[in-house]
Amino acid sequence: MRAALAVLPMVAALGLAGCGDDADDGGTSGVAGTVTVFAAASLTGSFTTLGRQFEAAHPGVRVTFNFAGSSALATQITQGAPADVFASAALRNMATVTDAGAAAGSPTVFARNQLVIAVPKGNPGGVTGLADLTRPGVKVALCAEQVPCGAAAAQALAAARVPLTPVTLEQDVKGALSKVTLGEVDAALVYRTDVRSAAAKVDGVEFPESARAVNDYPMVVLKDAPNPTAARAFVEHVRSDQGRAVLTAAGFQPPTGS
C-alpha cells in the first residue's frame, strides 16, 4: 500500500499552477464541514499547525490528516480513498495522481526540502559527510527508493559516488528518523525539517551533495473531493503569508521563483 512515472510533463503545468488555483477557487465563503488532507509524512509538524490555524479561522471546520509516504498516499487516492487535498513530497508521486485523472486542476509547488544526515545528539560517531557512513560498523537507515526521501538519497549518494548499503529501508521519512532516535542505527538520511523537529534528540550534518536532490512539494485539490470549497480554502491558507511563515519556521525552503 505504501511506480515512478514520468515527471517532465508536469513541470510546465507546475510553473503555471500559482495562478491556476487562484483562478479556479471561487472564493472561500461558505467553508464548513470536514476537510481531509493526505500529506507526506515530512509535513506532519507544519501541517498540523496549519490545520489548527485553519480551524481557528473557520469556526466549526475540522481538518483531518492522513500522513504517510507520498507513494503510499498516491496509491490510496488512485484506488478511491476519499480525500480533499493531496500534498506530496515529490513531483513523481503527484504525477501518479494527476495521470490517473484524480486531480482538480494543476498542482502548485508550495515548498522545497533538502536532505541532511541525522545523527544522535552530540554526533558521537563524528560524522562529517556521506563517506563516513560507509565506515565499518556504521549502521544507516534510508527511506525506500519509491518514497521521495529515498529517491533523493539515491540521487545524492550517486552524485557523491558513495556505495552505501543501509541496514533498513523505511516506508517514510519519520520511520527512518525514528531508527536514529531509538538508537537502532548510527545515522539516517532524512529531511532538514525532520531534524529540526527532533532537535532535542538528533543533530543534522549538512552535506554538499544534497543540493543535487532537492525535493519540490506540490499540492492539489482532488477531483472527487467530498468538500471542495474547504479544500480550496485550505490550499490557499498553506500558500498564504501565514502558511509560508509556518513552513519556513519548520525548515522548508520557498518554491523556486517566489
Stockholm file with secondary structure:
# STOCKHOLM 1.0

chainA/1-258         MRAALAVLPMVAALGLAGCGDDADDGGTSGVAGTVTVFAAASLTGSFTTLGRQFEAAHPGVRVTFNFAGSSALATQITQGAPADVFASAALRNMATVTDAGAAAGSPTVFARNQLVIAVPKGNPGGVTGLADLTRPGVKVALCAEQVPCGAAAAQALAAARVPLTPVTLEQDVKGALSKVTLGEVDAALVYRTDVRSAAAKVDGVEFPESARAVNDYPMVVLKDAPNPTAARAFVEHVRSDQGRAVLTAAGFQPPTGS
#=GR chainA/1-258 SS CCCCCCCHHHHHHHHHHHHHHHHHCCCSTTCCSEEEEEEEGGGHHHHHHHHHHHHHHSTTCEEEEEEECHHHHHHHHHTTCCCSEEECSSHHHHHHHHHTTCBSSCCEEEEEECEEEEEETTCTTCCCSGGGGGSTTCCEEEECTTSHHHHHHHHHHHHHTCCCCCSEEESSHHHHHHHHHTTSCSEEEEEHHHHHHTTTTEEEECCGGGGGSCEEEEEEEBTTCSSHHHHHHHHHHHHSHHHHHHHHHTTCBCCTTC
#=GC SS_cons         CCCCCCCHHHHHHHHHHHHHHHHHCCCSTTCCSEEEEEEEGGGHHHHHHHHHHHHHHSTTCEEEEEEECHHHHHHHHHTTCCCSEEECSSHHHHHHHHHTTCBSSCCEEEEEECEEEEEETTCTTCCCSGGGGGSTTCCEEEECTTSHHHHHHHHHHHHHTCCCCCSEEESSHHHHHHHHHTTSCSEEEEEHHHHHHTTTTEEEECCGGGGGSCEEEEEEEBTTCSSHHHHHHHHHHHHSHHHHHHHHHTTCBCCTTC
//
